[in-house]
Amino acid sequence: MQSKASVTRQTVDLSSFPDLVVIYLGMKVRSPRGLLTVLRFGPRISSAVAAKPDGLLLHEPFVFSIFPLHVGMRQYWRDFDALETWARALPHQKWWQDFMKDTGGTGFWHEAYFSRGGMEAIYDDMNGPIGFSSFAPVQIAEGAMFSARQRLRRKEKMQP
């Protein structure tokens, strides 16, 4: 006589998403001013997600830690081109330009994982290692390491 397993195991069929990209993003408070910066971004991100950008399949916010405050999100994108198109358009483009001029007392990072292979990451004004930077050599993000597309060594937009 065989007993029923107490765990219901499920899996997913991702064959309809051959170019899926999963990206984790985080913002960490580095100074008192950073708390206001993080709190200002919450509604902005919610509005951007509510607009249903083309290619965004799912957005999940979460908290890494309370002290220091370190919040993040996980997003699933149909493909890199959709993610990159959104990142280079408003409102994200403006957010990024403003952040690169003044981090507002925060650190920012992202790590992206690609179903067709490859991973890439960026760490801006983080006050310690996280993720890949905890075990892999860190280098300045300039030249060939400046953009996500360059870090992935993708020369042209991917074709369907």
N, C-alpha and C positions, 0 to 999 in steps of 0.2 A: 504494500500500500504506500502510495507516494503522497506526501503532504504538500499542500499548496504553499508556494513561496509567499512570504509576507511582504515582499516588495514588488510593486508594479513597475517593471522596467520598460521604458519606451525609448525610441530613437526617432530621428527625422530623416527624410529623404531630401537632400540638398541638391539633387540633380537639376532642378529648375533654376538654380542659382550658381552657375559655374564660375562666375567672377566675383562672388561674394567678398566683401571687405568688412572686417570687424575692427572697430577702432575704439580704444579706450582713451579718454581725455580726463585730465585732472587739473585742478587749480588749488594751490595751497597758500594759505595766508602766511605772510612772512613778517608783517608789521600790523599795528592797529589799523592803519589806513586800508590794509588788504581786506579786512573784514567787510568794509563798505563796498569795496570793489566786487568781492564775491557775491554779496547780497544784491548788488545792482545787476549782475549778470543773470541771475536766476530767471526773472521775468523776461529778459531779452531772449534767452535760450528757449524758454517755453513758447514765446510768440513765434520764433523761427521754426520750431518743431510743429506747432499748430498750423503753420502755413503749408505743411506737407511738401517739403522740397522733393523734386523728382529724384527718385532713386533711394530715398531714405526709407528703409523697411521697418525699422524699430529704433526707438530711443528710450534708454533706461537710465534715469539719474540715480546716484547713490552717494553715500558718505564713506570716505576712507577712514577719517578720524575726526574727533570733535576738538581735541587740543593737541597740536594746533589744528585749526579747521582745515580740512583737506577734502574737497568735494570732487565728484567726477560724474562721468556718464559713459555708457557703452552704447555705441551705435552700430547698426547693421546697414550697410549700403549695398545696393544691387551690384555696383561695380565701381572701380576706382575713378573712371571718368565722371560719373555722377557726383561722387564725393568731391573731386577736384573742381568741377564746375561750380558746385555750391560754395566751396571754400574761396573761390576767386571772385564771387559775386557779392553784392550787398545782401544782407547786412554784415556777413562774416568778414568780407574784405576790409570794411571800415573798422570793425572790432580789432582785427589783427594789426592794421596799420597803427591804430591808437595804442594798442598794447606794446608794440615794438618801440614806440616813443616813450612810454611810461607804463610800467607793469602795475602801477597802482598798489604796490606793496604785496604783490602776489608772485608766485612762481607758477608756470604752466608747463604741461607736458602732454604728449600723446604717443601712443604706440599703436601701430596698425598691422593687421595680419591679413594675408591675402590667400584665398582658397587655391589659387593657381601657383602659389609659392611666393615666398618673400615676406619680409617684415621690415618695418622702418619705424624710426622714432625721433622725437625732438624733445629737448628739455631746456626750457627757458627760465633762467633765474631761479632754479631749484636750489635749495640750500643743503643738498645731500643727495646721494644716489637713490634711485627708485627704478624698479623694473629692470630692463636691459642694462641700464647704467650701473647696476649693482654688481654685474659680473663681466661685462664686455668693455673693451677699451673705449674711452670717451674721447671725442675729438671736436674741434670747433666746426660749427655748421656753416661752412663757407665753400665757395667753389662748387665742386661736384657733390658736396654734401649739403647744399643749401636747401633745395626743395625736396618734397616727398618723392616726386617723379624721378629726380636725379638720384636720391638715395636708393630708390628701387632699381635704378639703371634702366628705366623705361624711357626710350627716346621719343616715341610718338604715342598718341592716344591709342588705346587698345581698340581693336575692331571686333564687332560682334561675331 
